[in-house]
Amino acid sequence: MRRVAPPAHALAGPVDGDDVAQQAWTQALAAYPGLRSSRNLRGWLLTITHRCAMDAHRGRARRAVPHDDPATLGSQASTAPAADAHLPDAPLWARVAALPPRQREAVVLKYV
C-alpha cells in the first residue's frame, strides 16, 4: 500500500508526520468550499501541509523535554539527523539536513 503523506513525513519527521497529514487534510476539507480555483490543488494541499508542519515544529519547540540529568545538558552538542549511509544519495541528503529550516523545506517541497 502506498503511503498517503510523504510530504508531511518529510517536513515534520516520522513522529509527527501522520498528525501533520491529518491536520492538513482536516484544514483542507474545511477550506475547500471557499476555494476559488481548483487548477493547482496539489500546490494548495502542499501549502497547507507546509503550514501544518511549521505549526508542529513551533509546538515542539515550546514543549519541555524531560531529561534524566539536567546538569549534563550544557555539555551536549546539538546534532543534525543522520542520513542512511547505505542510500546512494546519502551525502546529498546529509547536506540538505544541514541547511537552515526554510531552505530545507523548500528542497523537500520541490523534490519529495
C-alpha positions in Angstrom: 0.0 0.0 0.0 1.3 3.5 -0.9 1.9 5.9 1.9 -0.5 8.8 1.8 1.6 11.6 3.4 5.2 11.6 2.2 5.4 15.4 2.2 4.1 15.5 5.8 6.7 12.9 6.9 9.5 14.7 5.1 8.5 18.1 6.6 7.6 17.1 10.1 9.5 13.8 10.6 8.4 10.3 11.2 7.0 11.0 14.6 4.7 13.9 13.8 4.2 13.2 10.1 0.9 11.3 10.5 -0.5 14.0 12.8 0.6 16.8 10.4 -1.0 15.0 7.4 -4.3 14.5 9.3 -4.3 18.2 10.4 -3.6 19.3 6.8 -6.4 17.2 5.4 -8.8 18.5 8.1 -7.9 22.1 7.3 -8.1 21.5 3.5 -11.6 19.9 3.9 -12.8 22.9 5.9 -11.3 25.4 3.4 -12.4 23.6 0.3 -15.8 25.3 -0.1 -14.1 28.7 -0.2 -11.6 27.6 -2.8 -11.7 30.0 -5.8 -9.8 27.9 -8.4 -9.0 24.2 -8.5 -6.3 24.5 -11.1 -3.4 23.8 -8.7 -4.9 21.6 -6.0 -1.5 19.8 -5.4 0.2 23.1 -4.6 -2.7 24.2 -2.4 -2.5 21.0 -0.4 1.3 21.2 -0.1 1.0 24.8 1.2 -1.5 23.7 3.8 0.8 20.7 4.7 3.8 23.0 5.0 2.0 25.4 7.3 0.8 22.5 9.5 4.4 21.2 9.7 5.6 24.6 10.7 2.9 24.7 13.5 4.1 21.2 14.6 7.8 22.5 14.8 6.8 25.6 16.7 4.7 23.5 19.1 7.6 21.1 19.6 10.0 24.0 20.4 7.6 25.2 23.1 7.3 21.8 24.9 9.5 20.9 27.7 11.8 17.9 27.1 12.3 15.6 30.1 15.9 14.7 30.9 17.5 12.3 33.4 20.3 14.6 34.5 19.8 18.4 33.8 23.4 19.1 34.9 24.7 17.5 31.7 22.5 19.4 29.3 25.1 22.2 28.7 27.8 19.8 27.7 25.8 18.0 25.0 26.3 19.2 21.4 23.4 19.6 19.0 23.5 17.1 16.2 21.7 17.1 12.9 19.7 14.0 11.9 22.0 11.4 10.3 21.3 10.2 6.8 21.2 6.5 6.0 24.7 5.7 4.8 23.5 2.8 2.6 21.4 5.0 0.4 23.1 6.2 -2.9 22.2 9.8 -2.2 23.2 9.8 1.5 25.9 12.6 1.1 23.4 14.8 -0.7 20.6 14.3 1.9 23.2 14.9 4.7 23.9 18.3 3.1 20.2 19.0 2.8 19.7 18.2 6.5 22.4 20.7 7.3 20.6 23.6 5.6 18.6 26.2 7.5 15.0 25.1 8.1 13.3 27.3 5.4 15.8 26.2 2.8 15.5 22.6 3.7 11.7 22.9 3.5 12.0 24.4 0.0 14.1 21.4 -1.2 11.6 19.0 0.4 8.6 20.7 -1.3 10.4 20.8 -4.6 11.8 17.2 -4.8 9.8 15.0 -2.4 
